[in-house]
Amino acid sequence: MNILIVGKVTSGQTDRLKEEGRARGHRVDNVSSRSLVIDASVASFNPYIKGVGISQYDLVYMLTVGDRKWEWYLAMRYFAKEHNIVVVERKMIDSSKKIFFTPNAELLKQVENGINFPRSVTVMEPRGLGEVLQEFEFPVVLKVGALQRGLGVFRADDLQGLMGIIKKYSDQSVFMIREFIPNDGDIRVFTIGYKAIGAMKRVPPEGDFRSNISRGGRGVPFELASNPEVAAIAEKLSTLNETEIAGVDIIRHKDTGRFYVLEINRGPQFRGLEESTGINVAGKMIEYFESKLAYKKA
């Protein structure tokens, strides 16, 4: 099988996928999300990837395409149709699915299916915060725009601190205020093909409430066998969102013990999970790609 991974990841994830793919007899290549070109004229529509003959690949995994996602989704739909390529994630190219790819679309599914999460309010401009804040007690969590890996997540202990953060990021178009749930770290559950394959608890560094590994958090093994509720939540959420490979972040309230979903991440980092648990995540991903191709041929 020839596999193409879209998106370069500095943590070495693409190297791990190449290593495991080659060990199983597959060719695994990697391109930047910047390599896409779409050439359109009256006579033709021709998306292509610079320096790459796309027709040679059996499967394309869109690991990370960033703010170029809409062009990539369109191009991948074209490649799937014209070259019969298997695409992961499939939902991104399926025009029959009316899915809005926003955090609030995920929250709507959670509401409709009884999945617990911190109360969250999204506003499109800071002037809308006055009315919103009447419904919250400080501290609150502020999520700014589409920044990732914890870069756009802040804790505000009072109104002055909150407005200071908003002023700093006034160029962002969306702000989400979330209820703060006291906790001692979050649980990252990794799902492949809607099944939980492992989890770690991410402990925040001293003086920070964010537990992202990329922000200095520390990962320790989290046993799903003795916490079936956590595995069930992650599997249900990945299924509802049709996210084939996902990192589901869950926290437990320190006082009540109740679980809350924070978010579901497509194209999640997995090196921290491999290093903290010994689970061969890259190998399991390659196995899933094999099953996708086998299903197509059946």
Rosetta blueprint (number, residue, H / E / L):
1 M L
2 N E
3 I E
4 L E
5 I E
6 V E
7 G L
8 K L
9 V L
10 T L
11 S L
12 G L
13 Q H
14 T H
15 D H
16 R H
17 L H
18 K H
19 E H
20 E H
21 G H
22 R H
23 A H
24 R L
25 G L
26 H L
27 R E
28 V E
29 D E
30 N E
31 V E
32 S L
33 S H
34 R H
35 S H
36 L E
37 V E
38 I E
39 D E
40 A E
41 S L
42 V L
43 A L
44 S L
45 F E
46 N E
47 P E
48 Y E
49 I E
50 K L
51 G L
52 V E
53 G L
54 I H
55 S H
56 Q H
57 Y L
58 D L
59 L E
60 V E
61 Y E
62 M E
63 L L
64 T L
65 V L
66 G H
67 D H
68 R H
69 K H
70 W H
71 E H
72 W H
73 Y H
74 L H
75 A H
76 M H
77 R H
78 Y H
79 F H
80 A H
81 K H
82 E H
83 H H
84 N L
85 I L
86 V E
87 V E
88 V E
89 E L
90 R H
91 K H
92 M H
93 I H
94 D L
95 S L
96 S L
97 K L
98 K L
99 I L
100 F L
101 F L
102 T L
103 P H
104 N H
105 A H
106 E H
107 L H
108 L H
109 K H
110 Q H
111 V H
112 E H
113 N L
114 G L
115 I L
116 N L
117 F L
118 P L
119 R L
120 S E
121 V E
122 T E
123 V E
124 M L
125 E L
126 P H
127 R H
128 G H
129 L H
130 G H
131 E H
132 V H
133 L H
134 Q L
135 E L
136 F L
137 E L
138 F L
139 P L
140 V E
141 V E
142 L E
143 K E
144 V E
145 G L
146 A L
147 L L
148 Q L
149 R L
150 G L
151 L L
152 G L
153 V E
154 F E
155 R E
156 A E
157 D L
158 D L
159 L H
160 Q H
161 G H
162 L H
163 M H
164 G H
165 I H
166 I H
167 K H
168 K H
169 Y L
170 S L
171 D L
172 Q L
173 S L
174 V L
175 F E
176 M E
177 I E
178 R E
179 E E
180 F L
181 I L
182 P L
183 N L
184 D L
185 G L
186 D E
187 I E
188 R E
189 V E
190 F E
191 T E
192 I E
193 G L
194 Y L
195 K E
196 A E
197 I E
198 G E
199 A E
200 M E
201 K E
202 R E
203 V E
204 P L
205 P L
206 E L
207 G L
208 D L
209 F L
210 R L
211 S L
212 N L
213 I H
214 S H
215 R H
216 G L
217 G L
218 R E
219 G E
220 V E
221 P E
222 F L
223 E L
224 L L
225 A L
226 S L
227 N L
228 P H
229 E H
230 V H
231 A H
232 A H
233 I H
234 A H
235 E H
236 K H
237 L H
238 S H
239 T H
240 L H
241 N L
242 E L
243 T L
244 E L
245 I E
246 A E
247 G E
248 V E
249 D E
250 I E
251 I E
252 R E
253 H L
254 K L
255 D L
256 T L
257 G L
258 R L
259 F E
260 Y E
261 V E
262 L E
263 E E
264 I E
265 N E
266 R E
267 G L
268 P L
269 Q L
270 F L
271 R H
272 G H
273 L H
274 E H
275 E H
276 S H
277 T H
278 G L
279 I L
280 N L
281 V H
282 A H
283 G H
284 K H
285 M H
286 I H
287 E H
288 Y H
289 F H
290 E H
291 S H
292 K H
293 L H
294 A H
295 Y H
296 K H
297 K H
298 A L
